[in-house]
Amino acid sequence: MAEMQWGKFKGSYMFNQVYHLRKTKMIVYQIAMIFMVCSESVGTAALSDYVDQQDGIQTRYGLHTENNDIVGIFAYNIFVGIAVATIFGSGFFFDLFWPERHESHQVKLAWKICSVIMCLLTLADAIGLTVIVATGRATIDGLSNSEAQRYFNLNGIPAPVYRKNAYCVASTVLCWIGMVGTYASTYIMWKSLAHNDAHGPMAAAYRNKGEEASVESRTSPNDVLPAAPEPVHAHAPAQTTTGHPVEPAPEMSQRTV
C-alpha cells in the first residue's frame, strides 16, 4: 500500500519510458475506459428518458409504449462500460503503482481471457446500438406511427425515432471509439505480458543500462590497491639501534675578534 502515492499521477512519472510500453498502455487503456464510460453515461440519460416515456404515456393516456429494444441495449451498454472500466482500469492502476510486480501464470492468463471477453462484449454492444438506433423507433400498441406521433408530441422528449435523439447517436459513436480502444488495449496488454515473461517489465534501454551499472559496480578482491606508504617527517629525531634518540650536536658559537 505504500506504493499508492498521489505523486505517481504526475505526467513525468505516468508517461515515463523506464518500463516497456508504459506510455502506450497509460494512453490506450484510458481511451478504452473513458469512451466506454462516456457512452454508458450518455446512454443512461437516454435510457431514463425512454423509461419516463413509457410511464408518462401509460399514466396520462392508458396506452402501452413499446420501446424495450432501446431500453435493453442501453442497459447492456451500461454493463459493458462497467466491465471495460473494471478490467482495463485495474490494469492501469496496477501498472501505475506496481509496475515491477510479479504475477503468476494463472493471473496472466486471467488478464488475457478477460481482455478478449471485453473485445467480444464491446463489439456486440457497438453493433447492437448501431442497428437499433439506425432502424428502430418507439411505438404505441394498437396505433399506427402517425397516430402514435400525436401522443409522443404531447408527452414531449424523447423523440420516438431513435436516430433523431442526439443522446442515442452520441452514445453509439462513443461506443465505437471505446470498442477500438478496447481492441488496442487488448493487443498492448498481450504484447506487454509477453515482454514481461521474456525480459521483465523494464524497457530495453534502461534494462541494458542497469546491467552495465551492475557490472561496473562489481570489483574483484585482487583489484584492491596497496596502501600508500606513510610519509617520513624530516623533523623527527633519528633513532639509534638501541631505540634511544640521538641528541643533536651543539653548535659551535663563533667568537668575535
C-alpha positions in Angstrom: 0.0 0.0 0.0 3.0 2.3 0.5 3.4 2.4 -3.3 0.0 4.1 -3.7 1.0 7.8 -3.9 -0.6 10.8 -5.4 2.7 11.8 -7.0 2.5 8.9 -9.3 -0.3 10.6 -11.2 2.1 13.2 -12.5 2.8 13.1 -16.2 6.5 12.8 -15.7 6.0 9.5 -13.9 2.9 8.2 -15.5 4.3 8.5 -19.1 8.0 7.8 -18.4 9.9 5.4 -20.7 11.5 3.3 -17.9 9.1 0.4 -18.3 8.2 -1.3 -21.6 5.1 0.1 -23.3 4.3 2.1 -20.2 3.3 5.4 -22.0 1.3 3.5 -24.6 -0.6 1.5 -22.0 -1.4 4.6 -20.0 -2.9 6.3 -23.0 -4.6 3.4 -24.7 -6.1 2.0 -21.5 -7.6 5.4 -20.7 -9.1 5.7 -24.2 -10.9 2.4 -23.8 -12.1 3.3 -20.3 -13.1 7.0 -20.9 -15.0 6.5 -24.1 -16.9 3.4 -22.9 -17.8 5.2 -19.6 -18.9 8.3 -21.5 -21.0 6.1 -23.9 -22.5 4.5 -20.8 -23.3 7.8 -19.2 -24.9 9.4 -22.2 -26.8 6.1 -22.8 -28.0 6.2 -19.2 -29.6 9.6 -19.8 -31.3 8.3 -23.0 -32.4 5.2 -21.1 -34.0 7.2 -18.4 -35.9 9.4 -20.9 -37.4 6.3 -22.7 -38.4 4.7 -19.4 -40.1 8.0 -18.4 -41.8 8.0 -21.9 -43.3 4.6 -21.1 -44.6 5.7 -17.7 -45.8 9.1 -18.9 -48.0 7.8 -21.8 -49.2 4.9 -19.7 -50.2 7.2 -16.8 -51.8 10.0 -18.9 -53.5 8.1 -21.7 -53.6 4.5 -20.6 -51.6 3.4 -23.7 -48.7 1.0 -23.7 -45.5 2.3 -25.3 -43.2 -0.3 -26.9 -39.5 0.9 -26.7 -37.9 -2.1 -24.9 -35.3 -2.5 -27.7 -33.6 0.8 -26.9 -34.0 0.3 -23.2 -32.5 -3.1 -23.4 -29.5 -2.2 -25.5 -28.7 0.8 -23.2 -28.9 -1.4 -20.2 -26.4 -3.8 -21.8 -24.2 -0.8 -22.7 -24.1 0.2 -19.0 -22.9 -3.3 -18.1 -20.2 -3.3 -20.9 -19.0 0.1 -19.8 -18.5 -1.0 -16.2 -16.8 -4.2 -17.3 -14.3 -2.4 -19.5 -13.6 0.1 -16.8 -13.0 -2.7 -14.3 -10.6 -4.7 -16.4 -8.5 -2.0 -18.0 -8.9 0.3 -15.1 -7.4 -2.4 -12.9 -4.6 -2.8 -15.4 -4.0 0.9 -15.5 -3.7 1.3 -11.7 -1.6 -1.9 -11.2 0.9 -0.7 -13.9 0.9 2.8 -12.4 1.5 1.8 -8.8 3.2 -1.6 -9.0 5.0 -1.7 -12.4 7.6 -4.3 -11.2 5.1 -6.6 -9.6 5.4 -10.4 -10.0 2.3 -12.2 -11.4 1.7 -15.9 -11.5 0.8 -17.7 -14.7 -2.8 -18.0 -13.7 -3.1 -14.2 -13.1 -1.6 -13.5 -16.5 -3.9 -16.0 -18.2 -6.9 -14.3 -16.4 -5.8 -10.9 -17.8 -5.7 -12.3 -21.4 -9.1 -14.1 -21.1 -10.8 -11.0 -19.6 -9.4 -8.7 -22.3 -10.6 -11.0 -25.1 -14.1 -11.1 -23.5 -14.1 -7.3 -23.3 -13.4 -7.3 -27.1 -16.4 -9.5 -27.8 -18.7 -7.6 -25.4 -17.8 -4.2 -26.9 -18.2 -5.4 -30.5 -21.7 -6.8 -29.7 -22.5 -3.5 -27.9 -21.4 -1.3 -30.8 -23.2 -3.4 -33.4 -26.4 -3.7 -31.4 -26.5 0.1 -30.7 -25.9 0.9 -34.3 -28.6 -1.3 -35.7 -31.3 -0.3 -33.1 -30.5 3.4 -33.2 -30.4 3.5 -37.0 -33.5 1.5 -37.7 -35.7 1.5 -34.5 -38.4 3.7 -33.1 -40.8 3.7 -30.2 -44.4 2.6 -31.0 -47.7 2.5 -29.2 -49.7 -0.7 -29.2 -52.8 -0.6 -31.4 -51.9 2.7 -33.1 -50.1 3.4 -36.4 -46.9 5.5 -36.3 -48.8 8.6 -37.5 -51.5 8.2 -34.8 -48.9 7.5 -32.1 -46.9 10.6 -33.0 -49.6 12.8 -31.6 -49.2 11.2 -28.2 -45.4 11.4 -28.4 -45.7 15.1 -29.2 -48.0 15.6 -26.2 -45.6 13.7 -23.9 -42.5 15.6 -25.0 -39.0 14.3 -25.2 -37.5 11.9 -26.1 -38.0 11.6 -29.9 -39.7 8.3 -30.8 -37.3 7.8 -33.7 -34.1 6.8 -32.1 -31.7 8.2 -34.7 -33.3 11.6 -34.1 -32.3 11.5 -30.5 -28.9 13.2 -30.0 -28.2 11.1 -26.9 -28.7 7.9 -28.8 -26.4 8.9 -31.7 -23.7 10.3 -29.3 -23.7 7.1 -27.2 -23.3 5.0 -30.3 -20.4 7.0 -31.6 -18.6 6.9 -28.3 -19.2 3.2 -28.0 -17.4 2.6 -31.4 -14.4 4.7 -30.3 -14.4 2.8 -27.0 -14.5 -0.5 -28.8 -11.5 0.4 -30.9 -9.7 1.4 -27.7 -10.6 -1.9 -26.1 -9.1 -3.9 -29.0 -6.0 -1.7 -28.9 -5.7 -2.2 -25.2 -6.1 -6.0 -25.5 -3.3 -6.1 -28.1 -1.0 -3.9 -26.0 -1.8 -6.0 -22.9 -0.9 -9.2 -24.6 2.3 -7.7 -26.0 3.3 -6.3 -22.6 2.7 -9.7 -20.9 4.8 -11.5 -23.5 7.7 -9.0 -22.9 7.5 -9.3 -19.2 7.8 -13.1 -19.5 10.9 -12.8 -21.7 12.7 -9.7 -20.4 10.9 -8.4 -17.4 9.0 -5.0 -17.1 11.9 -2.7 -17.8 12.4 -1.1 -21.2 15.4 -2.3 -23.3 17.4 0.9 -22.9 17.0 1.1 -19.2 17.5 -2.7 -18.7 20.8 -2.5 -20.5 21.9 0.5 -18.5 21.1 -1.3 -15.4 23.2 -4.3 -16.4 26.1 -2.2 -17.3 26.0 -0.4 -14.0 25.8 -3.7 -12.2 28.9 -5.0 -14.0 30.8 -1.8 -13.3 29.9 -1.9 -9.6 31.4 -5.4 -9.1 35.1 -5.5 -8.3 37.5 -8.4 -7.7 39.2 -8.8 -4.4 42.5 -8.9 -6.3 41.9 -5.5 -7.7 42.4 -3.8 -4.3 45.3 -1.3 -4.5 48.1 -1.5 -1.9 48.1 1.1 0.9 50.3 4.1 0.3 53.4 4.3 2.5 53.4 6.7 5.4 55.3 9.9 4.8 58.6 10.4 6.6 58.8 13.6 8.6 62.1 15.5 8.3 62.0 16.9 11.8 61.7 13.5 13.5 64.7 12.7 15.6 67.0 9.9 14.4 66.8 6.5 16.2 69.8 4.5 17.3 70.0 0.8 17.2 69.1 0.7 20.9 65.9 2.6 20.2 67.1 5.9 22.0 67.0 9.2 20.1 70.4 10.7 19.3 70.8 14.2 20.7 71.9 16.7 18.1 75.5 18.0 18.5 75.6 21.5 20.0 76.5 24.2 17.5 79.9 25.9 17.9 79.5 29.6 18.7 81.7 31.9 16.8 84.0 34.2 18.7 84.1 37.8 17.6 87.6 39.1 17.2 
